[in-house]
Amino acid sequence: MKSIPAARGIQPFDSSDKGEPVALAPRNVFLSNAPNNQHCLTRWTNYYELPIEYRVEIHHGIFQPSNPTLATEFMPDSLPEKRRFLVVDNSVDDLYGQEIRSYFDFYGVRAHLVIIRGEEENKRFDAVEKVFQELCTFGLHRREPIIAVGGGVVLDVVGFVASIYRRGVPYIRVPTTLLALVDASVGVKTGVDFVSDTKGPLKNRMGSFHAPCAAYLDKRFISTQNTRNIVNGLGEIMKLALVRSVTLFELLEKNGARIVEEKFQGEKLGEDQVINLSIQIMLEVGLLVFLTSRRCTEYWFSHCGQELGPNLWEYDLERCVDFGHSFSKIIEMQCTDGIMHGEAVNVDGFFCCILSWRRGLLTREELERVFLCMKSIGLPTIHTLCQPDTLWRGVEDAIEHRHGQQRIPLVRGIGHSVIVNDITREEIVQAVGDLESIHQ
């Protein structure tokens, strides 16, 4: 169950100072007639924990008739007919639309498909309204799931819709890009971008935490992605390797170029290891953050770390998986040449590697090793927006987003990380100079 550490200014729940338990709800409601506040006469404290459970499953042929999962799982018994409400990326519909429709026809399930556009520029509230209109017409029941089929934009939009439609309905994720496979499909964050009158476009400024029923992953979809989109997904995987796993980094060093060429469809173990290890790291990392802050290392060792942690809601804001997400949001939102999310994350990540090197956290040999690995895969390591003023705005945004402190993850030797709060503007200026020198 989730606990709320002081990182958000709220202390973990302690019933001893909340008053006396109420007879009919002794574990949840506490009454105090003399609270420590001269203006308050009576106080009730309500305490509830929110259990979360969802599946992340890897399938082969999720829309093949031999696989009944999407036609049967989480289908409410109370419906007058077997039916599904799907929101599908327009590019996915072009490639797989007929297969998807034939799949549900095979099982006698009426499929209602809503087609929306992917890509960051379409991640706006307009997409939310479109899905809302379709949901109202369809008459979705409170316990009937929405199925999202697409990349990260579609998954984020549908997750946000599910969190606010009738104050929350279930949904299922079917990611169709490598980036979504290892990132958007795994956690519980949802959201859309917002265009501020004063600050311009702001990434994920409207959103919520809303867990899916399940995420069904099928690497077959990657086979129809172009090289740039596959490399884009590897930007997020590289992030995980640098801050969490030497093993994953070595897999990318050894197999990265081949995996891109074979589009994760090869018969060797490297492809599956890269995806499986990336997903496992994402699922484990919340538990590690929580246990470190609560000093429960014995619990970690006894459970081997193989369970979902209580930091899904980011109550602890010192998150190593924020690596690559301090400067990239500014680059991504201000870029006019269409930089992709994973590309921006990698540019951010390499810049943070330079900051790490300048602080003595990485050796020069390690920095060059990271650079060569990124280049062998085709990941970008610099952008025209890598200028001191722009990057310093990233620091300012991080302070606002992370509750008053920078909390910027840096690499402390490949596979390890440290959170810092004292990056200076002069340090940014010097690191930009180093970045430009490396690329001359």
DRENDO-1510 file (C-alpha; in Angstrom, 1 decimal, always signed):
<recs>
REC; n; res; u; v; w
REC; 1; MET; +0.0; +0.0; +0.0 .
REC; 2; LYS; +1.2; +3.5; -0.7 .
REC; 3; SER; +2.6; +5.7; +2.0 .
REC; 4; ILE; +3.2; +9.4; +1.7 .
REC; 5; PRO; +6.7; +10.5; +2.6 .
REC; 6; ALA; +7.7; +14.0; +3.4 .
REC; 7; ALA; +8.9; +14.7; -0.1 .
REC; 8; ARG; +5.4; +16.1; -0.8 .
REC; 9; GLY; +5.1; +17.9; +2.5 .
REC; 10; ILE; +2.7; +15.3; +3.9 .
REC; 11; GLN; +3.7; +12.9; +6.7 .
REC; 12; PRO; +2.8; +9.1; +6.6 .
REC; 13; PHE; -0.5; +8.4; +8.4 .
REC; 14; ASP; -0.2; +7.8; +12.2 .
REC; 15; SER; -3.5; +6.9; +13.9 .
REC; 16; SER; -2.1; +7.8; +17.3 .
REC; 17; ASP; -2.5; +11.6; +16.8 .
REC; 18; LYS; -5.8; +11.4; +14.8 .
REC; 19; GLY; -8.2; +10.9; +17.7 .
REC; 20; GLU; -10.4; +8.0; +18.7 .
REC; 21; PRO; -11.6; +5.4; +16.2 .
REC; 22; VAL; -15.3; +5.5; +15.3 .
REC; 23; ALA; -17.1; +2.3; +16.4 .
REC; 24; LEU; -18.5; +1.3; +13.0 .
REC; 25; ALA; -15.3; +2.2; +11.1 .
REC; 26; PRO; -12.4; +1.8; +13.6 .
REC; 27; ARG; -9.7; +1.4; +10.9 .
REC; 28; ASN; -10.8; +4.3; +8.7 .
REC; 29; VAL; -12.5; +7.1; +10.6 .
REC; 30; PHE; -11.1; +8.9; +13.7 .
REC; 31; LEU; -12.8; +11.5; +15.8 .
REC; 32; SER; -11.2; +14.2; +17.9 .
REC; 33; ASN; -13.2; +16.7; +20.0 .
REC; 34; ALA; -10.1; +18.6; +21.1 .
REC; 35; PRO; -7.8; +18.9; +18.2 .
REC; 36; ASN; -4.6; +20.9; +18.6 .
REC; 37; ASN; -6.1; +23.9; +17.0 .
REC; 38; GLN; -7.9; +26.7; +18.9 .
REC; 39; HIS; -10.2; +27.4; +16.0 .
REC; 40; CYS; -11.3; +23.9; +15.3 .
REC; 41; LEU; -14.0; +22.4; +17.6 .
REC; 42; THR; -14.3; +18.9; +16.1 .
REC; 43; ARG; -12.3; +16.9; +13.6 .
REC; 44; TRP; -12.9; +13.7; +11.7 .
REC; 45; THR; -9.9; +12.1; +10.0 .
REC; 46; ASN; -10.7; +9.7; +7.2 .
REC; 47; TYR; -8.0; +7.2; +6.2 .
REC; 48; TYR; -8.2; +4.9; +3.2 .
REC; 49; GLU; -5.7; +2.9; +1.3 .
REC; 50; LEU; -6.1; +2.3; -2.4 .
REC; 51; PRO; -5.0; -1.2; -3.5 .
REC; 52; ILE; -3.8; -1.3; -7.1 .
REC; 53; GLU; -3.3; -4.4; -9.2 .
REC; 54; TYR; -2.8; -4.7; -13.0 .
REC; 55; ARG; -1.2; -7.1; -15.4 .
REC; 56; VAL; +1.6; -6.5; -17.8 .
REC; 57; GLU; +1.7; -9.4; -20.2 .
REC; 58; ILE; +3.8; -10.1; -23.3 .
REC; 59; HIS; +1.8; -11.9; -26.0 .
REC; 60; HIS; +2.6; -13.2; -29.5 .
REC; 61; GLY; -0.2; -12.2; -31.9 .
REC; 62; ILE; -2.6; -10.3; -29.6 .
REC; 63; PHE; -5.1; -9.9; -32.5 .
REC; 64; GLN; -4.7; -13.4; -33.9 .
REC; 65; PRO; -8.0; -15.5; -33.7 .
REC; 66; SER; -6.1; -18.2; -31.7 .
REC; 67; ASN; -5.6; -15.7; -28.9 .
REC; 68; PRO; -8.9; -14.9; -27.1 .
REC; 69; THR; -7.5; -12.4; -24.6 .
REC; 70; LEU; -8.9; -9.1; -26.0 .
REC; 71; ALA; -12.2; -10.7; -26.9 .
REC; 72; THR; -12.8; -12.2; -23.4 .
REC; 73; GLU; -10.8; -10.6; -20.6 .
REC; 74; PHE; -12.5; -8.0; -18.5 .
REC; 75; MET; -15.8; -8.4; -20.4 .
REC; 76; PRO; -18.6; -7.5; -18.0 .
REC; 77; ASP; -21.3; -10.2; -17.6 .
REC; 78; SER; -24.0; -7.6; -17.3 .
REC; 79; LEU; -23.8; -6.3; -20.9 .
REC; 80; PRO; -26.8; -7.1; -23.2 .
REC; 81; GLU; -24.3; -8.1; -25.9 .
REC; 82; LYS; -20.6; -8.8; -26.3 .
REC; 83; ARG; -19.0; -5.5; -27.4 .
REC; 84; ARG; -15.8; -3.6; -27.2 .
REC; 85; PHE; -15.0; +0.2; -27.3 .
REC; 86; LEU; -11.6; +0.8; -28.8 .
REC; 87; VAL; -9.6; +3.9; -29.4 .
REC; 88; VAL; -7.1; +3.3; -32.2 .
REC; 89; ASP; -4.2; +5.3; -33.5 .
REC; 90; ASN; -4.9; +6.3; -37.2 .
REC; 91; SER; -1.6; +4.8; -38.4 .
REC; 92; VAL; -2.3; +1.5; -36.6 .
REC; 93; ASP; -5.8; +1.5; -38.2 .
REC; 94; ASP; -4.1; +1.8; -41.6 .
REC; 95; LEU; -1.8; -1.1; -40.9 .
REC; 96; TYR; -3.9; -3.4; -38.7 .
REC; 97; GLY; -7.5; -2.1; -38.9 .
REC; 98; GLN; -8.9; -4.9; -40.9 .
REC; 99; GLU; -7.1; -7.5; -38.7 .
REC; 100; ILE; -8.6; -5.9; -35.6 .
REC; 101; ARG; -12.1; -5.9; -37.0 .
REC; 102; SER; -11.8; -9.4; -38.3 .
REC; 103; TYR; -10.5; -10.6; -34.9 .
REC; 104; PHE; -13.6; -9.3; -33.1 .
REC; 105; ASP; -15.9; -10.6; -35.8 .
REC; 106; PHE; -14.4; -14.0; -35.3 .
REC; 107; TYR; -15.5; -14.0; -31.6 .
REC; 108; GLY; -18.9; -12.4; -32.3 .
REC; 109; VAL; -18.0; -9.2; -30.5 .
REC; 110; ARG; -19.3; -5.9; -31.8 .
REC; 111; ALA; -16.3; -3.6; -32.0 .
REC; 112; HIS; -16.8; +0.2; -32.0 .
REC; 113; LEU; -13.5; +1.8; -33.2 .
REC; 114; VAL; -12.7; +5.5; -32.6 .
REC; 115; ILE; -9.8; +6.6; -34.7 .
REC; 116; ILE; -7.6; +9.4; -33.4 .
REC; 117; ARG; -4.2; +10.8; -34.5 .
REC; 118; GLY; -1.0; +10.0; -32.6 .
REC; 119; GLU; +2.1; +12.2; -32.3 .
REC; 120; GLU; +2.8; +14.8; -29.7 .
REC; 121; GLU; +1.1; +17.7; -31.6 .
REC; 122; ASN; -2.2; +15.8; -31.3 .
REC; 123; LYS; -1.9; +15.2; -27.6 .
REC; 124; ARG; -4.4; +17.9; -26.7 .
REC; 125; PHE; -7.8; +18.2; -25.0 .
REC; 126; ASP; -9.5; +18.2; -28.4 .
REC; 127; ALA; -8.7; +14.4; -28.5 .
REC; 128; VAL; -10.2; +13.9; -25.1 .
REC; 129; GLU; -13.4; +15.7; -26.2 .
REC; 130; LYS; -13.6; +13.5; -29.3 .
REC; 131; VAL; -13.4; +10.3; -27.3 .
REC; 132; PHE; -15.9; +11.7; -24.7 .
REC; 133; GLN; -18.4; +12.3; -27.4 .
REC; 134; GLU; -18.1; +8.8; -28.8 .
REC; 135; LEU; -18.3; +7.3; -25.2 .
REC; 136; CYS; -21.6; +9.2; -24.6 .
REC; 137; THR; -23.0; +7.9; -27.9 .
REC; 138; PHE; -21.8; +4.4; -27.2 .
REC; 139; GLY; -23.2; +4.4; -23.7 .
REC; 140; LEU; -20.2; +2.8; -22.0 .
REC; 141; HIS; -21.1; +1.1; -18.7 .
REC; 142; ARG; -19.2; +2.0; -15.5 .
REC; 143; ARG; -17.4; -1.4; -15.3 .
REC; 144; GLU; -16.8; -1.7; -19.1 .
REC; 145; PRO; -13.2; -1.1; -20.2 .
REC; 146; ILE; -12.0; +1.1; -23.0 .
REC; 147; ILE; -9.3; -0.5; -25.1 .
REC; 148; ALA; -6.4; +1.8; -26.2 .
REC; 149; VAL; -4.5; +0.6; -29.2 .
REC; 150; GLY; -1.6; +2.7; -30.3 .
REC; 151; GLY; +1.6; +4.6; -29.3 .
REC; 152; GLY; +2.2; +6.6; -26.2 .
REC; 153; VAL; +0.0; +9.5; -27.2 .
REC; 154; VAL; -3.0; +7.4; -27.7 .
REC; 155; LEU; -2.4; +5.5; -24.4 .
REC; 156; ASP; -2.0; +8.7; -22.5 .
REC; 157; VAL; -5.1; +10.3; -24.0 .
REC; 158; VAL; -7.2; +7.2; -23.3 .
REC; 159; GLY; -5.9; +6.8; -19.8 .
REC; 160; PHE; -6.8; +10.4; -19.0 .
REC; 161; VAL; -10.3; +9.9; -20.5 .
REC; 162; ALA; -10.8; +6.8; -18.5 .
REC; 163; SER; -9.8; +8.5; -15.3 .
REC; 164; ILE; -12.4; +11.3; -15.7 .
REC; 165; TYR; -15.3; +9.7; -17.6 .
REC; 166; ARG; -17.9; +9.1; -14.9 .
REC; 167; ARG; -15.1; +9.8; -12.4 .
REC; 168; GLY; -13.2; +6.7; -13.6 .
REC; 169; VAL; -13.8; +3.7; -15.8 .
REC; 170; PRO; -11.4; +0.8; -16.5 .
REC; 171; TYR; -9.2; +0.6; -19.6 .
REC; 172; ILE; -6.8; -1.7; -21.3 .
REC; 173; ARG; -3.5; -0.8; -23.0 .
REC; 174; VAL; -2.3; -2.4; -26.2 .
REC; 175; PRO; +1.0; -0.5; -27.1 .
REC; 176; THR; +2.0; -0.6; -30.7 .
REC; 177; THR; +5.4; +1.2; -30.6 .
REC; 178; LEU; +8.6; +0.3; -28.9 .
REC; 179; LEU; +8.5; +3.5; -26.9 .
REC; 180; ALA; +5.0; +2.8; -25.6 .
REC; 181; LEU; +5.9; -0.9; -25.0 .
REC; 182; VAL; +8.7; +0.0; -22.5 .
REC; 183; ASP; +7.3; +3.3; -21.1 .
REC; 184; ALA; +3.7; +4.4; -21.4 .
REC; 185; SER; +2.2; +0.9; -21.0 .
REC; 186; VAL; +3.9; +0.1; -17.8 .
REC; 187; GLY; +3.0; +2.8; -15.2 .
REC; 188; VAL; -0.2; +4.5; -14.2 .
REC; 189; LYS; +0.4; +8.1; -15.5 .
REC; 190; THR; -1.9; +9.6; -18.0 .
REC; 191; GLY; -2.3; +13.1; -19.5 .
REC; 192; VAL; -2.4; +15.5; -22.3 .
REC; 193; ASP; -0.4; +18.7; -23.1 .
REC; 194; PHE; -1.7; +22.1; -22.4 .
REC; 195; VAL; -1.0; +25.4; -24.2 .
REC; 196; SER; -0.6; +28.2; -21.7 .
REC; 197; ASP; -1.4; +31.8; -22.6 .
REC; 198; THR; +1.8; +32.8; -20.8 .
REC; 199; LYS; +4.2; +29.9; -21.2 .
REC; 200; GLY; +3.1; +28.2; -24.4 .
REC; 201; PRO; +2.8; +24.4; -24.8 .
REC; 202; LEU; +3.4; +22.5; -21.6 .
REC; 203; LYS; +4.0; +18.8; -21.7 .
REC; 204; ASN; +1.5; +16.6; -19.7 .
REC; 205; ARG; +0.3; +19.6; -17.7 .
REC; 206; MET; -3.2; +18.0; -17.6 .
REC; 207; GLY; -3.3; +14.5; -16.3 .
REC; 208; SER; -3.9; +11.9; -13.6 .
REC; 209; PHE; -2.7; +8.7; -12.1 .
REC; 210; HIS; -5.1; +5.9; -13.2 .
REC; 211; ALA; -4.0; +2.3; -13.5 .
REC; 212; PRO; -5.2; +0.1; -16.4 .
REC; 213; CYS; -6.7; -3.3; -15.9 .
REC; 214; ALA; -3.9; -4.7; -18.0 .
REC; 215; ALA; -1.3; -3.9; -20.6 .
REC; 216; TYR; -1.0; -6.5; -23.4 .
REC; 217; LEU; +2.4; -6.2; -25.2 .
REC; 218; ASP; +3.2; -7.7; -28.6 .
REC; 219; LYS; +6.6; -7.0; -30.1 .
REC; 220; ARG; +5.2; -8.0; -33.6 .
REC; 221; PHE; +3.9; -4.4; -33.9 .
REC; 222; ILE; +7.5; -3.1; -33.9 .
REC; 223; SER; +8.0; -4.9; -37.3 .
REC; 224; THR; +6.0; -2.2; -39.1 .
REC; 225; GLN; +7.8; +0.8; -37.4 .
REC; 226; ASN; +10.4; +2.7; -39.4 .
REC; 227; THR; +14.0; +2.9; -38.1 .
REC; 228; ARG; +13.6; +6.3; -36.6 .
REC; 229; ASN; +10.6; +5.2; -34.4 .
REC; 230; ILE; +12.5; +2.2; -33.2 .
REC; 231; VAL; +15.5; +4.3; -32.3 .
REC; 232; ASN; +13.2; +6.7; -30.6 .
REC; 233; GLY; +12.0; +3.9; -28.3 .
REC; 234; LEU; +15.6; +2.9; -27.6 .
REC; 235; GLY; +16.1; +6.4; -26.1 .
REC; 236; GLU; +13.9; +5.4; -23.2 .
REC; 237; ILE; +15.7; +2.0; -22.9 .
REC; 238; MET; +19.1; +3.8; -22.9 .
REC; 239; LYS; +17.8; +5.9; -20.0 .
REC; 240; LEU; +17.0; +2.9; -18.0 .
REC; 241; ALA; +20.4; +1.3; -18.8 .
REC; 242; LEU; +22.4; +4.3; -17.7 .
REC; 243; VAL; +20.7; +4.7; -14.3 .
REC; 244; ARG; +19.7; +1.2; -13.4 .
REC; 245; SER; +21.4; -1.6; -15.3 .
REC; 246; VAL; +24.9; -2.3; -16.5 .
REC; 247; THR; +23.6; -5.5; -18.0 .
REC; 248; LEU; +21.0; -3.7; -20.1 .
REC; 249; PHE; +23.7; -1.2; -21.3 .
REC; 250; GLU; +26.0; -4.0; -22.3 .
REC; 251; LEU; +23.1; -5.6; -24.2 .
REC; 252; LEU; +22.7; -2.4; -26.1 .
REC; 253; GLU; +26.4; -2.1; -26.7 .
REC; 254; LYS; +26.6; -5.6; -28.1 .
REC; 255; ASN; +23.3; -5.9; -29.9 .
REC; 256; GLY; +21.8; -2.4; -30.4 .
REC; 257; ALA; +22.6; -1.9; -34.1 .
REC; 258; ARG; +21.5; -5.4; -35.0 .
REC; 259; ILE; +18.3; -5.1; -33.0 .
REC; 260; VAL; +17.4; -1.9; -34.8 .
REC; 261; GLU; +18.1; -3.5; -38.2 .
REC; 262; GLU; +16.0; -6.6; -37.4 .
REC; 263; LYS; +13.3; -4.5; -35.7 .
REC; 264; PHE; +13.2; -6.7; -32.6 .
REC; 265; GLN; +12.1; -9.6; -34.7 .
REC; 266; GLY; +15.3; -11.6; -34.7 .
REC; 267; GLU; +15.6; -15.1; -33.2 .
REC; 268; LYS; +18.5; -14.3; -30.8 .
REC; 269; LEU; +17.9; -13.7; -27.1 .
REC; 270; GLY; +19.1; -10.0; -27.2 .
REC; 271; GLU; +15.8; -8.6; -28.4 .
REC; 272; ASP; +13.6; -10.2; -25.8 .
REC; 273; GLN; +16.2; -9.5; -23.0 .
REC; 274; VAL; +16.2; -5.8; -23.8 .
REC; 275; ILE; +12.4; -5.5; -23.7 .
REC; 276; ASN; +11.9; -7.8; -20.7 .
REC; 277; LEU; +14.7; -6.2; -18.6 .
REC; 278; SER; +13.4; -2.7; -19.5 .
REC; 279; ILE; +9.9; -3.5; -18.3 .
REC; 280; GLN; +11.2; -5.2; -15.2 .
REC; 281; ILE; +13.3; -2.2; -14.3 .
REC; 282; MET; +10.3; +0.1; -14.7 .
REC; 283; LEU; +8.2; -2.1; -12.4 .
REC; 284; GLU; +10.9; -2.5; -9.8 .
REC; 285; VAL; +12.1; +1.1; -9.5 .
REC; 286; GLY; +9.2; +2.4; -7.5 .
REC; 287; LEU; +9.8; -0.2; -4.8 .
REC; 288; LEU; +13.5; +0.6; -4.6 .
REC; 289; VAL; +12.8; +4.4; -4.2 .
REC; 290; PHE; +10.3; +3.7; -1.4 .
REC; 291; LEU; +12.4; +1.1; +0.4 .
REC; 292; THR; +15.5; +3.3; +0.4 .
REC; 293; SER; +13.6; +6.2; +1.9 .
REC; 294; ARG; +12.0; +3.9; +4.5 .
REC; 295; ARG; +15.2; +2.0; +5.3 .
REC; 296; CYS; +13.5; -1.3; +4.7 .
REC; 297; THR; +16.4; -3.1; +2.9 .
REC; 298; GLU; +15.6; -6.4; +4.7 .
REC; 299; TYR; +12.2; -6.4; +3.1 .
REC; 300; TRP; +13.8; -5.8; -0.3 .
REC; 301; PHE; +16.2; -8.7; +0.0 .
REC; 302; SER; +13.5; -11.1; +1.4 .
REC; 303; HIS; +11.2; -10.3; -1.5 .
REC; 304; CYS; +13.9; -10.1; -4.2 .
REC; 305; GLY; +12.4; -6.9; -5.6 .
REC; 306; GLN; +10.0; -8.6; -7.8 .
REC; 307; GLU; +6.9; -6.6; -7.0 .
REC; 308; LEU; +5.4; -3.3; -7.9 .
REC; 309; GLY; +6.4; -0.5; -5.6 .
REC; 310; PRO; +4.2; +2.1; -3.9 .
REC; 311; ASN; +5.8; +5.1; -5.7 .
REC; 312; LEU; +3.4; +4.9; -8.7 .
REC; 313; TRP; +1.9; +8.2; -7.7 .
REC; 314; GLU; +5.4; +9.8; -7.3 .
REC; 315; TYR; +4.9; +10.7; -3.7 .
REC; 316; ASP; +8.7; +10.4; -3.5 .
REC; 317; LEU; +9.9; +12.9; -6.1 .
REC; 318; GLU; +13.5; +11.7; -6.2 .
REC; 319; ARG; +13.1; +9.3; -9.0 .
REC; 320; CYS; +16.1; +7.9; -11.0 .
REC; 321; VAL; +13.7; +7.3; -14.0 .
REC; 322; ASP; +13.3; +11.0; -14.3 .
REC; 323; PHE; +16.8; +10.8; -15.9 .
REC; 324; GLY; +16.5; +12.4; -19.3 .
REC; 325; HIS; +13.3; +14.2; -18.4 .
REC; 326; SER; +14.7; +17.5; -16.9 .
REC; 327; PHE; +15.7; +19.3; -20.1 .
REC; 328; SER; +14.0; +17.2; -22.7 .
REC; 329; LYS; +10.5; +18.6; -22.0 .
REC; 330; ILE; +11.7; +22.1; -22.9 .
REC; 331; ILE; +13.5; +20.8; -26.0 .
REC; 332; GLU; +10.5; +18.8; -27.1 .
REC; 333; MET; +7.9; +21.5; -26.6 .
REC; 334; GLN; +9.9; +24.3; -28.2 .
REC; 335; CYS; +11.4; +22.3; -31.1 .
REC; 336; THR; +10.1; +23.2; -34.5 .
REC; 337; ASP; +11.7; +20.4; -36.4 .
REC; 338; GLY; +9.6; +17.6; -34.9 .
REC; 339; ILE; +12.0; +16.0; -32.5 .
REC; 340; MET; +10.5; +12.8; -31.0 .
REC; 341; HIS; +10.2; +12.1; -27.3 .
REC; 342; GLY; +12.8; +9.3; -27.0 .
REC; 343; GLU; +15.2; +11.4; -29.1 .
REC; 344; ALA; +14.8; +14.4; -26.7 .
REC; 345; VAL; +15.2; +12.1; -23.7 .
REC; 346; ASN; +18.5; +10.9; -25.1 .
REC; 347; VAL; +19.8; +14.4; -25.9 .
REC; 348; ASP; +18.9; +15.3; -22.3 .
REC; 349; GLY; +20.5; +12.0; -21.0 .
REC; 350; PHE; +23.8; +12.6; -22.8 .
REC; 351; PHE; +23.9; +16.2; -21.6 .
REC; 352; CYS; +23.4; +14.9; -18.1 .
REC; 353; CYS; +26.3; +12.4; -18.7 .
REC; 354; ILE; +28.5; +15.4; -19.4 .
REC; 355; LEU; +27.3; +17.1; -16.2 .
REC; 356; SER; +28.1; +13.8; -14.4 .
REC; 357; TRP; +31.6; +13.7; -16.0 .
REC; 358; ARG; +32.3; +17.3; -15.0 .
REC; 359; ARG; +31.5; +16.3; -11.4 .
REC; 360; GLY; +33.7; +13.3; -11.4 .
REC; 361; LEU; +30.8; +10.8; -11.3 .
REC; 362; LEU; +31.7; +9.4; -14.7 .
REC; 363; THR; +35.2; +8.8; -16.1 .
REC; 364; ARG; +36.2; +10.1; -19.5 .
REC; 365; GLU; +36.3; +6.5; -20.7 .
REC; 366; GLU; +32.8; +5.8; -19.5 .
REC; 367; LEU; +31.5; +9.0; -21.2 .
REC; 368; GLU; +33.1; +8.0; -24.5 .
REC; 369; ARG; +31.7; +4.5; -24.1 .
REC; 370; VAL; +28.2; +6.0; -23.6 .
REC; 371; PHE; +28.7; +8.3; -26.6 .
REC; 372; LEU; +29.8; +5.5; -28.9 .
REC; 373; CYS; +26.9; +3.2; -27.8 .
REC; 374; MET; +24.4; +5.9; -28.5 .
REC; 375; LYS; +25.9; +6.7; -31.9 .
REC; 376; SER; +26.0; +3.0; -32.9 .
REC; 377; ILE; +22.3; +2.8; -32.3 .
REC; 378; GLY; +21.5; +6.0; -34.1 .
REC; 379; LEU; +20.4; +8.0; -31.1 .
REC; 380; PRO; +20.9; +11.8; -31.3 .
REC; 381; THR; +23.2; +13.4; -28.7 .
REC; 382; ILE; +22.9; +17.1; -29.4 .
REC; 383; HIS; +20.2; +19.5; -30.6 .
REC; 384; THR; +20.2; +23.2; -31.7 .
REC; 385; LEU; +18.2; +24.0; -28.6 .
REC; 386; CYS; +21.0; +22.8; -26.4 .
REC; 387; GLN; +21.8; +26.4; -25.4 .
REC; 388; PRO; +22.3; +27.7; -21.8 .
REC; 389; ASP; +19.2; +29.8; -21.7 .
REC; 390; THR; +16.9; +27.0; -23.0 .
REC; 391; LEU; +18.5; +24.4; -20.7 .
REC; 392; TRP; +18.3; +26.6; -17.7 .
REC; 393; ARG; +14.6; +26.9; -18.3 .
REC; 394; GLY; +14.6; +23.1; -17.9 .
REC; 395; VAL; +16.1; +23.5; -14.5 .
REC; 396; GLU; +13.5; +26.1; -13.5 .
REC; 397; ASP; +10.7; +23.8; -14.7 .
REC; 398; ALA; +12.2; +20.9; -12.8 .
REC; 399; ILE; +12.1; +23.0; -9.6 .
REC; 400; GLU; +8.5; +23.8; -10.1 .
REC; 401; HIS; +7.5; +20.2; -11.1 .
REC; 402; ARG; +9.5; +18.6; -8.3 .
REC; 403; HIS; +8.2; +20.7; -5.4 .
REC; 404; GLY; +10.9; +23.3; -5.0 .
REC; 405; GLN; +14.1; +21.3; -5.6 .
REC; 406; GLN; +15.9; +20.4; -8.8 .
REC; 407; ARG; +16.0; +16.6; -8.0 .
REC; 408; ILE; +17.9; +16.0; -11.3 .
REC; 409; PRO; +19.2; +12.5; -11.7 .
REC; 410; LEU; +22.8; +12.1; -12.9 .
REC; 411; VAL; +24.8; +9.0; -13.7 .
REC; 412; ARG; +27.2; +7.7; -11.1 .
REC; 413; GLY; +29.1; +5.1; -13.1 .
REC; 414; ILE; +27.1; +3.3; -15.8 .
REC; 415; GLY; +24.1; +1.6; -14.3 .
REC; 416; HIS; +23.9; +3.8; -11.2 .
REC; 417; SER; +22.5; +7.2; -10.4 .
REC; 418; VAL; +22.5; +10.0; -7.9 .
REC; 419; ILE; +20.0; +12.9; -7.4 .
REC; 420; VAL; +21.4; +16.4; -7.2 .
REC; 421; ASN; +19.9; +19.8; -6.3 .
REC; 422; ASP; +22.7; +22.2; -6.9 .
REC; 423; ILE; +23.3; +22.5; -10.6 .
REC; 424; THR; +24.3; +26.1; -11.4 .
REC; 425; ARG; +23.8; +28.2; -14.5 .
REC; 426; GLU; +27.6; +28.5; -14.9 .
REC; 427; GLU; +27.8; +24.7; -14.8 .
REC; 428; ILE; +25.2; +24.5; -17.6 .
REC; 429; VAL; +27.2; +27.0; -19.7 .
REC; 430; GLN; +30.4; +25.0; -19.2 .
REC; 431; ALA; +28.7; +21.7; -20.0 .
REC; 432; VAL; +27.2; +23.2; -23.2 .
REC; 433; GLY; +30.7; +24.1; -24.3 .
REC; 434; ASP; +31.8; +20.5; -23.6 .
REC; 435; LEU; +28.9; +19.2; -25.6 .
REC; 436; GLU; +29.7; +21.3; -28.6 .
REC; 437; SER; +33.4; +20.3; -28.4 .
REC; 438; ILE; +32.5; +16.6; -28.5 .
REC; 439; HIS; +30.5; +17.2; -31.6 .
REC; 440; GLN; +33.0; +19.2; -33.6 .
</recs>
